[in-house]
């Protein structure tokens, strides 16, 4: 099971782009999705076309290192750093100069114990929906 988190560490339930339902573990870079509502864990998402208005876009997938579960705060810190490091390569500008913000989905402790180490990095625009794909958008 995935625990979605914003870069601030606040719980938020997010997900990614194509059409129809999709398994969170099968998300791909460049896929888009709408906010799935308020849930504490996410296993499936409703994918949407990036050409349509959408809430989130997957911009990176990062595998965290093997080992025992390092705790929620350490997973959040590692996910933040990993996503921040990959933002500019996808969007074309540094996050600090962008109108976009980042969030992520990270494995819960139970997911970690089941072998899940993947962080899904998401971008979004605060207070409005994204229009079109953000890869190379330089916004």
Biotite code that builds the C-alpha atoms (Angstrom):
import biotite.structure as struc

atoms = struc.array([
    struc.Atom([0.000, 0.000, 0.000], chain_id="A", res_id=1, res_name="UNK", atom_name="CA", element="C"),
    struc.Atom([1.228, 3.493, -0.818], chain_id="A", res_id=2, res_name="UNK", atom_name="CA", element="C"),
    struc.Atom([1.137, 6.462, 1.467], chain_id="A", res_id=3, res_name="UNK", atom_name="CA", element="C"),
    struc.Atom([0.907, 9.702, -0.504], chain_id="A", res_id=4, res_name="UNK", atom_name="CA", element="C"),
    struc.Atom([2.718, 12.702, 0.900], chain_id="A", res_id=5, res_name="UNK", atom_name="CA", element="C"),
    struc.Atom([3.380, 16.264, -0.103], chain_id="A", res_id=6, res_name="UNK", atom_name="CA", element="C"),
    struc.Atom([6.900, 17.615, 0.111], chain_id="A", res_id=7, res_name="UNK", atom_name="CA", element="C"),
    struc.Atom([5.849, 19.333, 3.309], chain_id="A", res_id=8, res_name="UNK", atom_name="CA", element="C"),
    struc.Atom([5.225, 15.899, 4.776], chain_id="A", res_id=9, res_name="UNK", atom_name="CA", element="C"),
    struc.Atom([1.489, 16.449, 5.088], chain_id="A", res_id=10, res_name="UNK", atom_name="CA", element="C"),
    struc.Atom([-0.683, 13.519, 4.175], chain_id="A", res_id=11, res_name="UNK", atom_name="CA", element="C"),
    struc.Atom([-2.329, 14.011, 0.817], chain_id="A", res_id=12, res_name="UNK", atom_name="CA", element="C"),
    struc.Atom([-3.848, 11.479, -1.467], chain_id="A", res_id=13, res_name="UNK", atom_name="CA", element="C"),
    struc.Atom([-2.660, 11.931, -5.013], chain_id="A", res_id=14, res_name="UNK", atom_name="CA", element="C"),
    struc.Atom([-2.087, 9.908, -8.216], chain_id="A", res_id=15, res_name="UNK", atom_name="CA", element="C"),
    struc.Atom([-1.144, 9.794, -12.220], chain_id="A", res_id=16, res_name="UNK", atom_name="CA", element="C"),
    struc.Atom([-2.106, 10.179, -16.358], chain_id="A", res_id=17, res_name="UNK", atom_name="CA", element="C"),
    struc.Atom([-3.590, 7.939, -19.212], chain_id="A", res_id=18, res_name="UNK", atom_name="CA", element="C"),
    struc.Atom([-7.213, 6.954, -19.216], chain_id="A", res_id=19, res_name="UNK", atom_name="CA", element="C"),
    struc.Atom([-8.975, 4.440, -17.000], chain_id="A", res_id=20, res_name="UNK", atom_name="CA", element="C"),
    struc.Atom([-8.091, 2.792, -13.749], chain_id="A", res_id=21, res_name="UNK", atom_name="CA", element="C"),
    struc.Atom([-4.474, 1.963, -13.062], chain_id="A", res_id=22, res_name="UNK", atom_name="CA", element="C"),
    struc.Atom([-2.476, 0.143, -10.427], chain_id="A", res_id=23, res_name="UNK", atom_name="CA", element="C"),
    struc.Atom([-0.274, 2.548, -8.459], chain_id="A", res_id=24, res_name="UNK", atom_name="CA", element="C"),
    struc.Atom([2.656, 0.157, -8.718], chain_id="A", res_id=25, res_name="UNK", atom_name="CA", element="C"),
    struc.Atom([2.448, 0.386, -12.538], chain_id="A", res_id=26, res_name="UNK", atom_name="CA", element="C"),
    struc.Atom([2.565, 4.194, -12.839], chain_id="A", res_id=27, res_name="UNK", atom_name="CA", element="C"),
    struc.Atom([4.974, 5.562, -15.418], chain_id="A", res_id=28, res_name="UNK", atom_name="CA", element="C"),
    struc.Atom([6.769, 8.874, -15.898], chain_id="A", res_id=29, res_name="UNK", atom_name="CA", element="C"),
    struc.Atom([4.634, 11.243, -17.958], chain_id="A", res_id=30, res_name="UNK", atom_name="CA", element="C"),
    struc.Atom([1.292, 9.790, -16.836], chain_id="A", res_id=31, res_name="UNK", atom_name="CA", element="C"),
    struc.Atom([-1.387, 12.139, -15.474], chain_id="A", res_id=32, res_name="UNK", atom_name="CA", element="C"),
    struc.Atom([-4.160, 11.779, -12.904], chain_id="A", res_id=33, res_name="UNK", atom_name="CA", element="C"),
    struc.Atom([-6.697, 13.574, -10.810], chain_id="A", res_id=34, res_name="UNK", atom_name="CA", element="C"),
    struc.Atom([-6.768, 13.733, -7.041], chain_id="A", res_id=35, res_name="UNK", atom_name="CA", element="C"),
    struc.Atom([-8.385, 10.493, -5.893], chain_id="A", res_id=36, res_name="UNK", atom_name="CA", element="C"),
    struc.Atom([-10.086, 11.971, -2.842], chain_id="A", res_id=37, res_name="UNK", atom_name="CA", element="C"),
    struc.Atom([-9.331, 11.584, 0.815], chain_id="A", res_id=38, res_name="UNK", atom_name="CA", element="C"),
    struc.Atom([-8.007, 8.115, 1.592], chain_id="A", res_id=39, res_name="UNK", atom_name="CA", element="C"),
    struc.Atom([-5.184, 6.896, 3.805], chain_id="A", res_id=40, res_name="UNK", atom_name="CA", element="C"),
    struc.Atom([-3.732, 4.468, 1.287], chain_id="A", res_id=41, res_name="UNK", atom_name="CA", element="C"),
    struc.Atom([-3.824, 4.238, -2.464], chain_id="A", res_id=42, res_name="UNK", atom_name="CA", element="C"),
    struc.Atom([-3.587, 1.106, -4.542], chain_id="A", res_id=43, res_name="UNK", atom_name="CA", element="C"),
    struc.Atom([-5.445, 2.133, -7.715], chain_id="A", res_id=44, res_name="UNK", atom_name="CA", element="C"),
    struc.Atom([-5.909, 5.473, -9.446], chain_id="A", res_id=45, res_name="UNK", atom_name="CA", element="C"),
    struc.Atom([-8.070, 6.860, -12.204], chain_id="A", res_id=46, res_name="UNK", atom_name="CA", element="C"),
    struc.Atom([-5.695, 7.826, -15.011], chain_id="A", res_id=47, res_name="UNK", atom_name="CA", element="C"),
    struc.Atom([-6.537, 10.726, -17.314], chain_id="A", res_id=48, res_name="UNK", atom_name="CA", element="C"),
    struc.Atom([-5.116, 12.059, -20.552], chain_id="A", res_id=49, res_name="UNK", atom_name="CA", element="C"),
    struc.Atom([-2.443, 14.707, -20.038], chain_id="A", res_id=50, res_name="UNK", atom_name="CA", element="C"),
    struc.Atom([-4.109, 16.657, -22.860], chain_id="A", res_id=51, res_name="UNK", atom_name="CA", element="C"),
    struc.Atom([-7.151, 17.155, -20.595], chain_id="A", res_id=52, res_name="UNK", atom_name="CA", element="C"),
    struc.Atom([-7.073, 19.283, -17.410], chain_id="A", res_id=53, res_name="UNK", atom_name="CA", element="C"),
    struc.Atom([-5.566, 17.170, -14.630], chain_id="A", res_id=54, res_name="UNK", atom_name="CA", element="C"),
    struc.Atom([-4.365, 17.513, -11.044], chain_id="A", res_id=55, res_name="UNK", atom_name="CA", element="C"),
    struc.Atom([-1.026, 15.663, -11.083], chain_id="A", res_id=56, res_name="UNK", atom_name="CA", element="C"),
    struc.Atom([1.666, 14.417, -13.425], chain_id="A", res_id=57, res_name="UNK", atom_name="CA", element="C"),
    struc.Atom([4.276, 11.754, -12.659], chain_id="A", res_id=58, res_name="UNK", atom_name="CA", element="C"),
    struc.Atom([7.727, 13.203, -13.328], chain_id="A", res_id=59, res_name="UNK", atom_name="CA", element="C"),
    struc.Atom([10.020, 10.576, -11.783], chain_id="A", res_id=60, res_name="UNK", atom_name="CA", element="C"),
    struc.Atom([10.105, 7.118, -10.227], chain_id="A", res_id=61, res_name="UNK", atom_name="CA", element="C"),
    struc.Atom([12.804, 6.501, -7.632], chain_id="A", res_id=62, res_name="UNK", atom_name="CA", element="C"),
    struc.Atom([13.709, 3.317, -5.784], chain_id="A", res_id=63, res_name="UNK", atom_name="CA", element="C"),
    struc.Atom([14.807, 3.863, -2.189], chain_id="A", res_id=64, res_name="UNK", atom_name="CA", element="C"),
    struc.Atom([17.651, 1.686, -0.853], chain_id="A", res_id=65, res_name="UNK", atom_name="CA", element="C"),
    struc.Atom([17.020, -1.761, 0.583], chain_id="A", res_id=66, res_name="UNK", atom_name="CA", element="C"),
    struc.Atom([17.092, -2.290, 4.336], chain_id="A", res_id=67, res_name="UNK", atom_name="CA", element="C"),
    struc.Atom([14.747, -2.135, 7.289], chain_id="A", res_id=68, res_name="UNK", atom_name="CA", element="C"),
    struc.Atom([12.010, 0.500, 7.237], chain_id="A", res_id=69, res_name="UNK", atom_name="CA", element="C"),
    struc.Atom([13.793, 3.727, 8.241], chain_id="A", res_id=70, res_name="UNK", atom_name="CA", element="C"),
    struc.Atom([10.667, 5.385, 9.678], chain_id="A", res_id=71, res_name="UNK", atom_name="CA", element="C"),
    struc.Atom([8.139, 7.788, 8.236], chain_id="A", res_id=72, res_name="UNK", atom_name="CA", element="C"),
    struc.Atom([10.227, 10.948, 8.590], chain_id="A", res_id=73, res_name="UNK", atom_name="CA", element="C"),
    struc.Atom([13.276, 9.373, 6.934], chain_id="A", res_id=74, res_name="UNK", atom_name="CA", element="C"),
    struc.Atom([11.176, 8.075, 4.028], chain_id="A", res_id=75, res_name="UNK", atom_name="CA", element="C"),
    struc.Atom([9.692, 11.572, 3.621], chain_id="A", res_id=76, res_name="UNK", atom_name="CA", element="C"),
    struc.Atom([13.163, 13.182, 3.654], chain_id="A", res_id=77, res_name="UNK", atom_name="CA", element="C"),
    struc.Atom([14.555, 10.702, 1.135], chain_id="A", res_id=78, res_name="UNK", atom_name="CA", element="C"),
    struc.Atom([11.523, 11.088, -1.136], chain_id="A", res_id=79, res_name="UNK", atom_name="CA", element="C"),
    struc.Atom([11.699, 14.908, -1.004], chain_id="A", res_id=80, res_name="UNK", atom_name="CA", element="C"),
    struc.Atom([15.380, 14.901, -1.925], chain_id="A", res_id=81, res_name="UNK", atom_name="CA", element="C"),
    struc.Atom([14.969, 12.345, -4.699], chain_id="A", res_id=82, res_name="UNK", atom_name="CA", element="C"),
    struc.Atom([12.059, 14.208, -6.296], chain_id="A", res_id=83, res_name="UNK", atom_name="CA", element="C"),
    struc.Atom([13.690, 17.625, -5.952], chain_id="A", res_id=84, res_name="UNK", atom_name="CA", element="C"),
    struc.Atom([16.842, 16.277, -7.661], chain_id="A", res_id=85, res_name="UNK", atom_name="CA", element="C"),
    struc.Atom([14.822, 15.120, -10.703], chain_id="A", res_id=86, res_name="UNK", atom_name="CA", element="C"),
    struc.Atom([12.429, 18.060, -11.152], chain_id="A", res_id=87, res_name="UNK", atom_name="CA", element="C"),
    struc.Atom([14.549, 20.288, -13.435], chain_id="A", res_id=88, res_name="UNK", atom_name="CA", element="C"),
    struc.Atom([15.416, 17.431, -15.795], chain_id="A", res_id=89, res_name="UNK", atom_name="CA", element="C"),
    struc.Atom([11.690, 16.873, -16.432], chain_id="A", res_id=90, res_name="UNK", atom_name="CA", element="C"),
    struc.Atom([10.237, 20.407, -16.375], chain_id="A", res_id=91, res_name="UNK", atom_name="CA", element="C"),
    struc.Atom([13.257, 22.355, -17.686], chain_id="A", res_id=92, res_name="UNK", atom_name="CA", element="C"),
    struc.Atom([13.663, 24.777, -14.768], chain_id="A", res_id=93, res_name="UNK", atom_name="CA", element="C"),
    struc.Atom([14.625, 24.381, -11.137], chain_id="A", res_id=94, res_name="UNK", atom_name="CA", element="C"),
    struc.Atom([11.732, 23.853, -8.744], chain_id="A", res_id=95, res_name="UNK", atom_name="CA", element="C"),
    struc.Atom([12.589, 27.091, -6.901], chain_id="A", res_id=96, res_name="UNK", atom_name="CA", element="C"),
    struc.Atom([11.985, 29.069, -10.128], chain_id="A", res_id=97, res_name="UNK", atom_name="CA", element="C"),
    struc.Atom([8.863, 27.147, -11.150], chain_id="A", res_id=98, res_name="UNK", atom_name="CA", element="C"),
    struc.Atom([5.147, 27.875, -10.768], chain_id="A", res_id=99, res_name="UNK", atom_name="CA", element="C"),
    struc.Atom([4.756, 24.132, -10.187], chain_id="A", res_id=100, res_name="UNK", atom_name="CA", element="C"),
    struc.Atom([5.067, 22.310, -6.891], chain_id="A", res_id=101, res_name="UNK", atom_name="CA", element="C"),
    struc.Atom([5.988, 18.732, -6.081], chain_id="A", res_id=102, res_name="UNK", atom_name="CA", element="C"),
    struc.Atom([4.524, 15.954, -4.042], chain_id="A", res_id=103, res_name="UNK", atom_name="CA", element="C"),
    struc.Atom([5.087, 12.226, -3.945], chain_id="A", res_id=104, res_name="UNK", atom_name="CA", element="C"),
    struc.Atom([3.691, 8.830, -3.159], chain_id="A", res_id=105, res_name="UNK", atom_name="CA", element="C"),
    struc.Atom([5.911, 6.772, -0.893], chain_id="A", res_id=106, res_name="UNK", atom_name="CA", element="C"),
    struc.Atom([5.659, 3.221, 0.415], chain_id="A", res_id=107, res_name="UNK", atom_name="CA", element="C"),
    struc.Atom([4.032, 2.753, 3.792], chain_id="A", res_id=108, res_name="UNK", atom_name="CA", element="C"),
    struc.Atom([5.732, 0.629, 6.428], chain_id="A", res_id=109, res_name="UNK", atom_name="CA", element="C"),
    struc.Atom([3.566, -2.334, 5.416], chain_id="A", res_id=110, res_name="UNK", atom_name="CA", element="C"),
    struc.Atom([4.414, -1.834, 1.758], chain_id="A", res_id=111, res_name="UNK", atom_name="CA", element="C"),
    struc.Atom([8.105, -1.554, 2.619], chain_id="A", res_id=112, res_name="UNK", atom_name="CA", element="C"),
    struc.Atom([7.947, -4.830, 4.518], chain_id="A", res_id=113, res_name="UNK", atom_name="CA", element="C"),
    struc.Atom([6.380, -6.341, 1.386], chain_id="A", res_id=114, res_name="UNK", atom_name="CA", element="C"),
    struc.Atom([9.349, -5.212, -0.717], chain_id="A", res_id=115, res_name="UNK", atom_name="CA", element="C"),
    struc.Atom([8.045, -1.887, -2.076], chain_id="A", res_id=116, res_name="UNK", atom_name="CA", element="C"),
    struc.Atom([10.745, 0.806, -2.235], chain_id="A", res_id=117, res_name="UNK", atom_name="CA", element="C"),
    struc.Atom([9.416, 3.005, -5.049], chain_id="A", res_id=118, res_name="UNK", atom_name="CA", element="C"),
    struc.Atom([8.662, 6.710, -4.684], chain_id="A", res_id=119, res_name="UNK", atom_name="CA", element="C"),
    struc.Atom([6.379, 8.267, -7.314], chain_id="A", res_id=120, res_name="UNK", atom_name="CA", element="C"),
    struc.Atom([7.281, 11.944, -7.791], chain_id="A", res_id=121, res_name="UNK", atom_name="CA", element="C"),
    struc.Atom([4.324, 14.135, -8.751], chain_id="A", res_id=122, res_name="UNK", atom_name="CA", element="C"),
    struc.Atom([4.057, 17.708, -9.884], chain_id="A", res_id=123, res_name="UNK", atom_name="CA", element="C"),
    struc.Atom([1.028, 19.956, -9.654], chain_id="A", res_id=124, res_name="UNK", atom_name="CA", element="C"),
    struc.Atom([0.094, 23.623, -9.802], chain_id="A", res_id=125, res_name="UNK", atom_name="CA", element="C"),
    struc.Atom([-1.225, 25.041, -6.526], chain_id="A", res_id=126, res_name="UNK", atom_name="CA", element="C"),
    struc.Atom([-4.812, 26.291, -6.696], chain_id="A", res_id=127, res_name="UNK", atom_name="CA", element="C"),
    struc.Atom([-5.450, 25.201, -10.288], chain_id="A", res_id=128, res_name="UNK", atom_name="CA", element="C"),
    struc.Atom([-5.397, 22.226, -12.605], chain_id="A", res_id=129, res_name="UNK", atom_name="CA", element="C"),
    struc.Atom([-2.617, 21.496, -15.046], chain_id="A", res_id=130, res_name="UNK", atom_name="CA", element="C"),
    struc.Atom([-3.339, 21.939, -18.753], chain_id="A", res_id=131, res_name="UNK", atom_name="CA", element="C"),
    struc.Atom([-1.262, 19.828, -21.115], chain_id="A", res_id=132, res_name="UNK", atom_name="CA", element="C"),
    struc.Atom([1.860, 17.798, -20.350], chain_id="A", res_id=133, res_name="UNK", atom_name="CA", element="C"),
    struc.Atom([4.511, 19.506, -18.204], chain_id="A", res_id=134, res_name="UNK", atom_name="CA", element="C"),
    struc.Atom([7.575, 17.677, -19.585], chain_id="A", res_id=135, res_name="UNK", atom_name="CA", element="C"),
    struc.Atom([9.855, 20.435, -20.863], chain_id="A", res_id=136, res_name="UNK", atom_name="CA", element="C"),
    struc.Atom([7.247, 23.135, -20.118], chain_id="A", res_id=137, res_name="UNK", atom_name="CA", element="C"),
    struc.Atom([9.837, 25.370, -18.387], chain_id="A", res_id=138, res_name="UNK", atom_name="CA", element="C"),
    struc.Atom([7.212, 26.764, -16.011], chain_id="A", res_id=139, res_name="UNK", atom_name="CA", element="C"),
])
